[in-house]
Each structure stands twice: as structure tokens, then as C-alpha cells.
Amino acid sequence: MNKFFYILVFLTVLSSCSEYQKVLKADGEGAIATKFKMGEEFYNEGKFAKANKLFAQIVPSYRGKPQAEKLMYLYSNSFYQMGDYYVAGYQFERFASSYPKSEKVAEAAFLSAKSAYMLSPVFSKDQTETKEAIEKLQEFINVYPESNHVSEASTLVQELDFKLEKKAFEIAKQFNQISDYPASVRSFDNFIFDFPGSKLREEALYYRLDSAYKLAVNSVEVKRTLQSGLVYLKKKRLEDAKEYSEAFIKSFSDSKYTEDVNSMITEINEELKNYSAKS
């Protein structure tokens, strides 16, 4: 019984594949409509690769015809469903441009932008595509504010924004870890300015202070004469570190870093006393 069933399934699949290959290779005016019909059937069954091959053959034949709008949407979405986001994004963008009055235009615009989101790499890699995806998603939100995809688009923008934050944060932190403290302080200054509401703000303020503190206490005193007068370089760095410590305590008085920060503040103040004695 079971053996007969499997043989029947095998023959059905074989027949289906044979029919697909026959239609795929067919030529002539009558074959075009058949390919559209079979392509749509495969599409509805979730067999997007087979549907895509059939659609690709007949797209030129439907240009300017009433069925072209439906075909182009199915064709575009078949790329998306196959995970070919480069082509899907391009095809959905073309669809939105070609059929601005279509009931599918907002969805096509969203899927074009979401295709860009899908191409965004991990935060450790170059983020050019991430920035492009943010621009496209934000453009979708601006053009179609009433779309039911706006909420998802906004969530995707937030995810991509955090990826940029994480990238900038890790670069600044890496400078700290390799003891390039001036570069770390500058990078964290930029991070805090660029991402004022970041989830990573506490850590950014801490590592900025840590970098400034280590830069200051490990400095060899150098006197520089500027227009404003004689400047002690180490003193200036200690004062900067103290300012960063105050900024941290003001923002995060109850932090997991508080004990470490207080220890740094104590040493900074002790070092600054040396300059009070000189004046």
C-alpha cells in the first residue's frame, strides 16, 4: 500500500516537472499566456524560483498591456521571496515608478526599502548599505505616512540606527583598548554628540572618562606657551578628565561603574593638588 503510494507521488512529481519543462521551452503567442498561468500557480504554491523563470520569459511580451501590472508585481516579489534582494529592490522600485496609481504601490515601495534593509551587513563591516537603507525607509515613511507598513518601517530604521551606533561605539572602544587614548576621547565625543539618546550612552561616557583619565595620569608634564599664557599640558588633561567624570556622575549617579569612576576622581583630584601647590 505504502509502496504504491510513493510510486504514485513520484510519477505525479515527474509528470509535473515534465510539464514545467515543456512550458518553459515552449515558443509562440499561445505559450505566453500558458507561462503566465503556470507561473502564477507556482507563485501561489510558494515555488518562487520556478515562477520567476517563467515570468522572466514573458515580461517583455506584456509591456503596455493591462496584465503587466500584476505580472510585474509577482515578478518583483518572486525575487524578494527567493532572497535576491538586490534585484527585488530594483524591480519593486521600477514597479512603484511605473504604476504610481496601483493599489500595490505603497507595498512595492516598502518592499523595495525593506530589500535594502535586508542587504545591511553586520555592524563590524562597512555601513554604506545601512545608511542607504535608512534613507530609503525614511523616504517611504515620508511618502506613504498612512501605509500600514509605516510601523514596521520605523522599527527597521531604529534597528539600522542602532547598528550605526554600535559601529561608532566599537571603533571608539577599540582605540581605548589599544591605548590610543586621544583618538578614543575624540571618537567618544563624536559618538555622544551624534547619538544623544543612545542605549550605549552610559558605556560611552564611562569609556570616554577612562580614556581621558589614563591619558592624563600617564602624561609627562610639558609646558606650552600659548597666546593665553603658560599652559601645563598634564594639568589641562586632568581638568578635562575631571569634567568628564562630572558629566558621567550627573547622568548616571547609580551605575555599575560608579565605584571605578569614584576611584578615578580621587586620583585626578590628588594629581590636581600638585598644581594648587605650585600656584
C-alpha positions in Angstrom: 0.0 0.0 0.0 2.7 2.5 1.1 4.9 1.4 -1.8 2.1 2.1 -4.3 1.5 5.5 -2.7 5.2 6.6 -3.1 5.3 5.4 -6.7 2.2 7.4 -7.4 3.7 10.5 -5.8 6.9 10.0 -7.7 5.1 9.7 -11.0 3.0 12.8 -10.2 6.1 14.9 -9.5 7.8 13.5 -12.6 4.8 14.5 -14.7 4.7 17.9 -13.1 8.4 18.5 -13.8 8.0 17.3 -17.3 5.1 19.7 -17.9 7.0 22.6 -16.4 10.0 22.0 -18.7 7.7 21.6 -21.7 6.0 25.0 -20.9 9.4 26.6 -20.1 10.7 25.7 -23.6 7.6 26.5 -25.5 7.5 29.3 -28.1 4.8 31.2 -29.8 1.9 33.5 -29.0 -0.1 30.8 -27.2 2.8 29.9 -24.9 2.9 33.3 -23.3 -0.5 33.1 -21.6 0.3 29.5 -20.6 3.5 30.6 -18.9 1.7 33.4 -17.1 -0.9 30.9 -15.8 1.6 28.3 -14.8 3.9 30.9 -13.2 1.1 32.3 -11.1 0.2 28.7 -10.0 3.8 28.1 -8.9 3.9 31.5 -7.2 0.8 30.7 -5.2 2.3 27.4 -4.2 5.4 29.1 -2.9 7.6 27.8 -5.7 9.1 31.1 -6.5 12.2 30.0 -8.4 10.1 28.2 -11.0 7.6 31.0 -11.2 10.4 33.5 -11.6 11.9 31.7 -14.6 8.5 31.6 -16.3 7.8 35.3 -15.5 11.2 36.4 -16.8 10.5 34.9 -20.2 7.2 36.8 -20.7 7.8 40.2 -19.1 8.8 41.8 -22.4 5.7 40.5 -24.1 3.3 42.1 -21.5 4.8 45.7 -21.6 2.0 48.2 -22.1 -0.7 45.5 -21.6 -3.3 45.6 -18.8 -1.9 42.4 -17.2 1.6 43.9 -17.0 0.9 45.5 -13.6 0.0 42.2 -12.0 2.9 40.4 -13.7 5.5 42.9 -12.7 4.4 42.8 -9.0 4.5 39.0 -9.0 7.9 39.0 -10.8 9.3 41.6 -8.3 8.1 39.7 -5.3 9.4 36.4 -6.6 12.9 37.8 -6.4 12.2 39.0 -2.8 10.9 35.6 -1.7 13.9 34.0 -3.2 16.2 36.2 -1.2 17.6 38.1 -4.2 17.3 41.4 -2.5 19.4 43.4 -4.9 17.2 42.6 -7.9 14.0 42.7 -5.8 14.8 46.2 -4.6 15.4 47.4 -8.1 12.3 45.7 -9.5 10.0 47.0 -6.8 11.4 50.5 -7.3 10.6 50.2 -11.0 7.1 48.9 -10.2 6.4 51.9 -7.9 7.7 54.3 -10.5 5.8 52.6 -13.4 2.4 52.2 -11.6 2.1 55.1 -9.2 -1.7 54.7 -9.1 -1.6 50.9 -8.3 -3.2 49.7 -5.1 0.1 47.8 -4.6 2.4 50.9 -5.0 2.8 51.5 -1.3 3.6 47.9 -0.6 6.0 47.8 -3.5 7.8 50.9 -2.2 8.0 49.4 1.2 9.4 46.1 -0.1 11.9 48.0 -2.1 13.1 49.8 1.0 13.0 46.5 3.1 15.1 44.8 0.4 17.8 47.5 1.2 17.4 46.7 4.9 18.0 43.0 4.2 21.3 43.9 2.5 22.6 45.8 5.5 25.7 43.9 6.8 26.7 43.2 10.4 27.9 46.3 12.3 31.6 45.4 12.1 31.6 45.8 8.3 31.3 48.9 6.1 27.9 50.5 6.7 27.3 52.3 3.4 24.4 50.0 2.6 23.0 50.5 6.1 22.9 54.3 5.5 21.3 53.8 2.1 18.6 51.5 3.7 17.8 54.1 6.3 17.4 56.8 3.6 15.0 54.5 1.6 12.9 53.5 4.6 12.7 57.1 5.8 11.6 58.2 2.3 8.9 55.5 2.3 7.6 56.8 5.7 7.6 60.3 4.4 5.8 59.5 1.1 3.3 57.0 2.5 2.6 58.1 6.1 -0.8 56.4 6.1 0.5 53.0 5.0 0.1 50.1 7.4 3.8 49.3 6.8 4.9 52.5 8.4 5.2 50.9 11.9 7.4 48.2 10.6 9.5 50.6 8.6 10.0 52.7 11.7 11.2 49.6 13.6 13.6 48.8 10.8 15.0 52.3 10.9 15.6 52.0 14.6 17.4 48.7 14.1 19.7 50.2 11.5 20.3 53.3 13.5 21.5 51.1 16.4 23.8 49.3 14.0 25.5 52.6 13.2 25.7 53.4 16.9 27.2 50.1 17.6 29.8 50.6 14.8 30.8 54.0 16.1 30.9 52.8 19.7 33.1 49.8 19.0 35.6 51.9 17.0 35.9 54.3 19.9 36.2 51.5 22.4 38.9 49.8 20.2 41.0 52.9 20.5 40.7 52.7 24.2 41.7 49.0 24.2 44.8 49.7 22.1 45.7 52.6 24.4 45.2 55.3 21.7 43.5 57.5 24.3 43.4 60.8 22.4 41.7 59.0 19.4 39.3 57.3 21.9 38.3 60.5 23.6 37.7 62.2 20.2 35.7 59.3 19.0 33.5 59.1 22.1 33.0 62.9 22.0 31.7 62.4 18.4 29.6 59.4 19.4 27.9 61.2 22.3 27.2 64.2 20.1 25.9 62.1 17.2 23.8 59.7 19.3 22.5 61.7 22.3 19.7 59.2 23.0 21.8 56.0 22.5 21.3 52.9 24.7 25.1 52.8 24.8 25.4 56.3 26.3 26.4 55.1 29.8 29.2 53.0 28.5 30.3 55.7 26.1 30.5 58.3 28.9 32.4 55.8 31.1 35.0 54.8 28.4 35.5 58.4 27.4 36.3 59.2 31.0 38.5 56.1 31.3 40.4 57.2 28.2 40.8 60.8 29.4 41.9 59.6 32.9 44.5 57.2 31.5 45.8 59.9 29.1 46.0 62.4 31.9 47.7 60.4 34.7 50.2 58.8 32.3 51.2 62.1 30.8 54.6 63.6 31.3 54.4 67.3 32.2 55.0 69.7 29.3 54.8 73.4 29.5 53.5 75.2 26.4 53.3 78.9 25.9 50.2 80.0 24.1 48.6 83.4 23.5 46.6 82.8 26.6 49.8 82.3 28.6 51.7 79.3 30.1 49.8 76.1 29.9 50.6 72.8 31.7 49.5 70.0 29.4 49.1 67.4 32.0 47.0 69.8 34.2 44.8 70.5 31.2 44.3 66.8 30.6 43.5 66.2 34.3 40.9 69.0 34.2 39.3 67.5 31.1 39.1 64.1 32.8 37.5 65.7 35.9 35.0 67.4 33.6 34.2 64.1 32.0 33.8 62.4 35.4 31.3 65.1 36.5 29.4 64.6 33.3 29.2 60.8 34.0 28.1 61.2 37.6 25.5 63.8 36.6 23.9 61.4 34.1 24.4 58.1 35.9 24.8 58.6 39.6 23.8 55.0 40.3 25.8 53.0 37.8 27.7 49.7 37.8 30.8 51.9 37.0 30.3 54.2 40.0 33.0 52.7 42.2 35.5 52.7 39.4 34.6 56.3 38.5 35.0 57.5 42.1 38.4 55.9 42.3 39.4 57.8 39.1 38.0 61.0 40.6 40.1 60.6 43.8 43.3 60.1 41.8 42.5 63.0 39.5 41.9 65.3 42.4 45.1 64.2 44.1 47.1 64.9 40.9 45.5 68.4 40.6 46.6 69.3 44.2 50.1 69.3 42.9 49.2 72.3 40.7 47.5 74.1 43.5 50.7 73.9 45.5 52.6 75.5 42.6 50.3 78.4 42.2 
